[in-house]
């Protein structure tokens, strides 16, 4: 379909670009150790942007009508916004592993066995364990009317475990995501992380309130970084909604904080040799030793900000390109978990901030339930606490890190260690 | 398309097979201030196929390749064979039927030029930006959607329908003396754009609400009489009891339970002409209906798919809904309503010496039995009359306490025109309607958000 789309676009418009993605995902859902459902979804989608009479229009489809697609994009262009940028020329792109053959070839039976092993390793007294295993294979192709035509294959494996302790609302989640199947040591780490938290959750502890030191485990640390990630998006800057866009070069965060976006890590889910507008990928430092260094842009937001695309366009079948990260990596520090708990002394360990993941948060302010959470006394975890809410400003909290863990984990496209922050506002309901 | 479905069903070796094909034409125009953010057109099409072999679980395949349905059916059968089950799947009976519901679209959004949609969006957005110098920022989205759907199963049911919707969503930001306030609203209509051409009044009302909030003080926490307008009442019942009337919900309300005062009667109308969440058939081909769920405060029925009905020993209510061909159907709400009572809003407010009036909800959530409704706008009621506006109002409490406190329901029932959507984990986003009259709570616990 792509050659036909480009041919029609050349004939009827000044130019255009197209992204075609295929995806085939197998999902195995386990209910207490038994395979409960198997689903297969296969999807092929194309997103076309045309430039006609100085305006851009976008159309998308999961169908195969190339003529209708170009017609739709031209109709959108007649109502569209003026073009402000040239499309990228063909460029050499870097090498990165985005597909691992043994993951792509894994059978349903192998994936079922993987789910069962994870369940059996986690099964314990008074615990209900639900597991989901997913495996995707697909292809991405990016092409434009200036001669660019690139493509790469992808694979993705995800293992999600949901553990309920004592049949209560206390839920613990673990996730493994990679382009490859988990190696033995990956599974070991996955299981140990969850088992440690199950052990912590066995006993309830008294709630606390006040301004306390808090250890944010990776899932919570990722939530704490969300305002930073939002504030460094070129779109937020173009809309004047970012408190960081005017502070490039300023030390805004703690010296211990270094954050990079790296699309060239082998076998990570966000990795790719080029972005969805055809701009070659490269690692980009967002924050170095507390100093804000770079925003991320696609072609449109870069033009609006008077900058160059950093290769951060992401396109789905429907809608126009959006700016987004690939793999965000927070540089680990020197501290073991024991050392981090000792730094907390009397306070909390938190592993999730669900409320901090909603809405526009570039300003940094948040008010969120902290769940799961545990009480720390004398540097030791003494039990789970329920009904805790954290309030504060994430940018300010990241400016006063007391400790940075040595063992990062991947959570939803972000590799982050545990972080200890002093003086976090803790409300108890 | 019908013959493709029947051919693929005939070739199936499973004990039960169903195929649902959807094709959706979408256009969107998005503005931010005076800047056009996006103009887009899309066609989304695909098939949902599921089947089971005797004594096995569901095998589900979704695909965008409509030319190879028989292959997809065979794959779904293979997947089903991999799933052992303790209890075999049973589906409550629905007599096989063949029909179509293809209304003549007199105002088909596909026939309207995108440039005209952009002009309409710019005109309505201009009403907001031109309203007052304190409106400094707006976001405006106009979207329409036409969906054609075919459904067939191995029992012989084959149905085909078509629907069209247009909707707008707007955010107005007002600023003055360092204060920033937002108002959010949406409107939708079945059929096409003509019905929304006159939305200028409501859109201006949104801007006026953002400005009114600038002067408002924060509400003082307390337990006081509360009157909810129809939109707020609709949002409250959706969060408080709607999801727990869904037959496959893990925390479904037991039949016979008292959940509200005798003034509270709630139903779900999947069939009402022109309603946002209505269709002739659900995603399993079952005819939709109007189901009374709560009568005079007592739970008397739940919403069911064929599978949840069989488990509960009840009849299916035509409530199996799916966000798209990518999603498995589940028992979901369509148009939830609180039945009308008597009298007017003024009569509800008259006996209140000091209370609170809540107009529309920005959000309403439930966690188990605990409900939280964030008001979109609110005013103090003093000596039975509306007085000054207040902001950041949250109403919260146990569902049974809030609905148990209802001591009057007015006779001015109306369906909401909001472009509401409801999501549940794994089931996709569904267009839903809600309807209610004004409702009075003897006492409701309110507090200021963020306090």
Interface residues (C-beta under 8 A of the other chain):
Chain A: X34 X35 X36 X37 X38 X39 X40 X41 X42 X43 X44 X45 X57 X58 X59 X60 X61 X62 X63 X65 X68 X69 X72 X73 X75 X76 X77 X78 X79 X80 X81 X108 X109 X112 X239 X317 X318 X319 X320 X367
Chain B: X23 X26 X27 X28 X29 X32 X35 X36 X37 X38 X39 X40 X41 X42 X43 X44 X45 X46 X57 X58 X59 X60 X61 X62 X63 X64 X65 X75 X76 X79 X80 X82 X83 X84 X85 X86 X113 X114 X115 X117 X118 X326 X328 X450
